[in-house]
Amino acid sequence: SLQADIDNLKRKVDAGVTHLISQLFYDNEDFLRFRDLARAAGINVPIEAGVMPVANASQVKRMTSLCASRITSQVSAMMDRWGSNADCLRDAGSIFASQQINDLIAEGVDGIHLYTMNHPGIARRIWANVKPLFTKIG
């Protein structure tokens, strides 16, 4: 359960953990709810938001299954539309992740961790999209 996860994280932070990275998510509200519950539980170390750009539909399905994350209808539609065209799916996934990061920055997250799954080009593209936001906030 989410509360059990929060309780386990609290024990880790109390034992000395100084930094957290979330599992991947595609609905920012899921992360923000987690962050708010963590803060309410007294977890005050930085929590980076784990963003995994959609680059490969089967990989997204496998990873979300492994970490009990959910695929939103928007991501599902993107994979249905572009799943048979790897270049288009990477392009759409990069755009989606850039928008997701923009929204997270607006919410004041502590940081972003990109799960690129050995796709460095996607990281470069996303960074090019969001770099101006980071330079403005220092």
PEJOMO-V697363 format. One record per residue. N is the residue number from 1. RES is the residue in one letter. D_LAST is the distance of its C-alpha to the last C-alpha in Angstrom with 2 decimals. Layout:
n={N | N}
res={RES | RES}
d_last={D_LAST | D_LAST}
This chain:
n={1 | 2 | 3 | 4 | 5 | 6 | 7 | 8 | 9 | 10 | 11 | 12 | 13 | 14 | 15 | 16 | 17 | 18 | 19 | 20 | 21 | 22 | 23 | 24 | 25 | 26 | 27 | 28 | 29 | 30 | 31 | 32 | 33 | 34 | 35 | 36 | 37 | 38 | 39 | 40 | 41 | 42 | 43 | 44 | 45 | 46 | 47 | 48 | 49 | 50 | 51 | 52 | 53 | 54 | 55 | 56 | 57 | 58 | 59 | 60 | 61 | 62 | 63 | 64 | 65 | 66 | 67 | 68 | 69 | 70 | 71 | 72 | 73 | 74 | 75 | 76 | 77 | 78 | 79 | 80 | 81 | 82 | 83 | 84 | 85 | 86 | 87 | 88 | 89 | 90 | 91 | 92 | 93 | 94 | 95 | 96 | 97 | 98 | 99 | 100 | 101 | 102 | 103 | 104 | 105 | 106 | 107 | 108 | 109 | 110 | 111 | 112 | 113 | 114 | 115 | 116 | 117 | 118 | 119 | 120 | 121 | 122 | 123 | 124 | 125 | 126 | 127 | 128 | 129 | 130 | 131 | 132 | 133 | 134 | 135 | 136 | 137 | 138}
res={S | L | Q | A | D | I | D | N | L | K | R | K | V | D | A | G | V | T | H | L | I | S | Q | L | F | Y | D | N | E | D | F | L | R | F | R | D | L | A | R | A | A | G | I | N | V | P | I | E | A | G | V | M | P | V | A | N | A | S | Q | V | K | R | M | T | S | L | C | A | S | R | I | T | S | Q | V | S | A | M | M | D | R | W | G | S | N | A | D | C | L | R | D | A | G | S | I | F | A | S | Q | Q | I | N | D | L | I | A | E | G | V | D | G | I | H | L | Y | T | M | N | H | P | G | I | A | R | R | I | W | A | N | V | K | P | L | F | T | K | I | G}
d_last={35.98 | 32.45 | 33.47 | 34.92 | 31.68 | 29.78 | 32.54 | 32.33 | 28.56 | 29.11 | 31.76 | 29.52 | 26.72 | 29.50 | 30.74 | 27.50 | 25.17 | 21.57 | 19.74 | 20.98 | 20.76 | 22.62 | 25.40 | 25.01 | 25.38 | 25.74 | 25.74 | 22.43 | 24.62 | 26.13 | 22.89 | 21.85 | 25.39 | 25.20 | 21.94 | 23.52 | 26.74 | 25.08 | 23.40 | 26.79 | 28.45 | 26.40 | 24.16 | 20.97 | 19.45 | 16.47 | 17.96 | 16.58 | 18.07 | 20.58 | 20.82 | 23.83 | 24.16 | 27.76 | 29.35 | 32.76 | 34.54 | 36.70 | 33.83 | 31.92 | 35.16 | 35.80 | 32.37 | 32.26 | 35.78 | 34.99 | 32.17 | 33.81 | 31.06 | 32.20 | 32.10 | 31.44 | 33.85 | 31.22 | 30.65 | 34.41 | 35.15 | 32.74 | 34.52 | 37.90 | 37.22 | 35.61 | 36.75 | 39.49 | 37.28 | 34.77 | 32.84 | 32.57 | 31.58 | 28.73 | 27.60 | 27.91 | 26.25 | 23.20 | 22.96 | 23.52 | 20.88 | 18.27 | 19.35 | 19.39 | 15.78 | 14.81 | 16.88 | 15.53 | 11.89 | 13.58 | 15.41 | 12.52 | 13.56 | 12.53 | 12.26 | 14.45 | 17.42 | 19.34 | 23.07 | 24.10 | 27.60 | 27.98 | 26.77 | 24.10 | 24.45 | 23.21 | 20.01 | 19.51 | 20.34 | 18.04 | 15.07 | 16.15 | 16.28 | 12.94 | 10.72 | 10.13 | 8.86 | 6.14 | 5.27 | 5.61 | 3.79 | 0.00}
